[in-house]
Amino acid sequence: MAIAEQDIALHRSFLGRAEQPDLLAISSVIVTRLRQHFRKNHLNYSNPMTIYVEHCSLIDTFRRGDLEATIKELEKNIA
């Protein structure tokens, strides 16, 4: 499941850029949720570009520096 591992790597890079060691320390919880999400929903992704599109709004919030919007997008993305 290469797509899942790439998605996890993307989320880890987000956590690393936050420069908050505590976030990296709790990333295992997030990784577990991401893997569960992919196991549960992997058949819904017939086109890998769907995953890209799902992350565009999240990346946009990072670029704008909008912390509140970023948190909402992250919660939506990993829910």
C-alpha positions as CSV (number, residue, x, y, z in Angstrom):
1,M,0.0,0.0,0.0
2,A,2.5,2.6,-1.2
3,I,-0.1,5.4,-1.3
4,A,-0.8,5.0,2.4
5,E,2.9,5.2,3.3
6,Q,3.3,8.3,1.1
7,D,0.4,9.9,2.8
8,I,1.9,9.1,6.2
9,A,5.2,10.6,5.1
10,L,3.4,13.8,4.0
11,H,1.7,14.1,7.4
12,R,5.0,13.4,9.2
13,S,6.7,16.2,7.2
14,F,3.9,18.5,8.4
15,L,4.6,17.6,12.0
16,G,8.4,18.0,11.5
17,R,8.0,21.5,10.0
18,A,6.0,22.5,13.1
19,E,9.2,22.3,15.1
20,Q,7.3,21.0,18.1
21,P,9.0,17.9,19.4
22,D,5.8,16.9,21.2
23,L,3.9,16.6,17.9
24,L,6.5,14.1,16.6
25,A,6.2,12.2,19.9
26,I,2.5,11.7,19.4
27,S,2.7,11.0,15.7
28,S,2.3,7.3,16.2
29,V,-1.4,7.9,17.2
30,I,-1.9,9.9,14.0
31,V,-0.1,7.2,11.9
32,T,-2.3,4.5,13.4
33,R,-5.4,6.5,12.4
34,L,-4.1,7.1,8.9
35,R,-3.5,3.4,8.4
36,Q,-6.9,2.6,9.7
37,H,-8.4,5.1,7.3
38,F,-6.6,3.6,4.3
39,R,-7.6,0.0,5.3
40,K,-11.2,1.1,5.7
41,N,-11.4,3.4,2.6
42,H,-8.8,2.1,0.2
43,L,-11.3,0.8,-2.3
44,N,-12.8,4.3,-2.5
45,Y,-9.6,5.6,-4.1
46,S,-9.7,4.3,-7.6
47,N,-7.7,7.4,-8.7
48,P,-4.7,8.4,-6.6
49,M,-5.2,12.0,-7.7
50,T,-8.3,12.0,-5.3
51,I,-5.9,11.9,-2.4
52,Y,-3.9,14.8,-3.8
53,V,-7.0,16.9,-4.2
54,E,-8.0,16.1,-0.6
55,H,-4.8,17.6,0.6
56,C,-4.7,20.7,-1.5
57,S,-6.8,22.8,0.9
58,L,-4.7,21.6,3.8
59,I,-1.5,22.7,2.0
60,D,-3.1,26.0,1.1
61,T,-3.8,26.7,4.8
62,F,-0.1,26.1,5.5
63,R,1.0,28.5,2.8
64,R,-1.3,31.2,4.2
65,G,-0.1,30.7,7.7
66,D,-3.6,30.2,9.0
67,L,-3.2,28.1,12.1
68,E,-6.9,27.8,12.9
69,A,-7.8,26.8,9.3
70,T,-4.9,24.3,9.3
71,I,-6.1,22.6,12.4
72,K,-9.6,22.3,11.0
73,E,-8.3,20.9,7.7
74,L,-6.1,18.4,9.6
75,E,-9.0,17.3,11.7
76,K,-11.2,16.9,8.6
77,N,-8.4,15.0,6.8
78,I,-7.7,12.4,9.5
79,A,-11.3,12.0,10.7
